[in-house]
Amino acid sequence: MLAELANDCGLPPGVLNMVHGGHDTVNFLCDDDPIRAVSFVGGNVAGAHIYQRAGKNGKRAQCNLGAKNHAVILPDADPQSAINQIVGASCGAAGQRCMAISVAVFVGKAKELIPQIAEAASKLKVGPGSAEGVDVGPLISKQAQDRVTSLIQSGVDEGAELLLDGRNPSVPAGCENGYFVGPTIFSNVKPGMQIYDIEIFGPVLACVCVDSFDEAIKLVNSNPFGNGTAIFTRNGSAARKFVDEIEPGQVGVNVPIPVPLPMFSFTGNKKSILGDLNFYGKAGVNFYTQLKTVTSAWREDDYVEKLSTAGVGAQ
């Protein structure tokens, strides 16, 4: 569809090309001499392969990889706003976006919001995206569905409390064989559990409880990924402390998915990216720009350049 729109808008032939394929196609793009830069968004294994192979062939590469985005909820957060935004950010797009909130960290009494989050998530409608009123659409494939449901089961097996089970959700008639997983909420989640450590890429929220704000910051920073994070609070001092001390590259203050307009760079860091130039913004433009330096001299017709071993001309 995007290629058709580009064509309809008059983009010259050959500027945008769609190539389908698997490993051989990827390797060709990484190896082919005329291709000078490779940009990738996807999983860690594929991204590491692309980054290494492209770099080995002298190409510029940027690879946006996995994520495990945490939202920290302080006791003074506006309760209804926090509930609505956490549910939307964890279940929107069926959790299939690299900036989805997949871990909610509740500080102190904020944990009282967890049952309300589960209740709000239970009211989301699951079904095909083309149907009216649908909030959560299907996963991309049967393999993705099986992976997400397997991770949900691992959470149960490892001792987390399953407050809302999205397996086998109610869907409209005729959609029973779709790749659907409904909103799923876990509480009593601990680091080391698969549902905490692994990017699930589905509408699954892991709720973690801590005693202090400092403990919450330490927990977020200990995660190897660094795409994004958010804090919910009405305290400006707490927000400033979070912004200053937190490590992930994109930070939201009462904003669950802190990805602004494209003129700002997508500044994920740590194990969420390979490459020294980010997506979007000035860094994104620089990634697709090859610098060139031109030095020239124009003299009067009767001017004779003096000999200079410095190689830069007489002054």
Buried (B, 14 or more C-beta within 10 A) or exposed (E): EEEEEBEEEEEEEEEEEEEEEEEEEBBEBBEEEEEEBBBBBEBBEBBBBBBBBBBEBEBBBBBBBBBBBBBBBBBBBEBEEBBBBBBBBBBBBBBBBBBBBBBBBBBBEBBEBBEBBBBBBBEBBBBBEEEEEBBBBBBEEEEBBEBBBEBBBBBEEBEBEBBBBBBEBEBBEEBEEBBBBBBBBBBBBEEEBBBBEBBBBBBBBBBBBBEEBEBBBEBBBEBEBBBBBBBBBEBEEBBEBBEEEBBBBBBBBBBBBBBEEEEBBBBBBBBBBBBEBBBBBEBBEBBEEEEEEEEEEEEEEEEEEEEEEEEEEEE
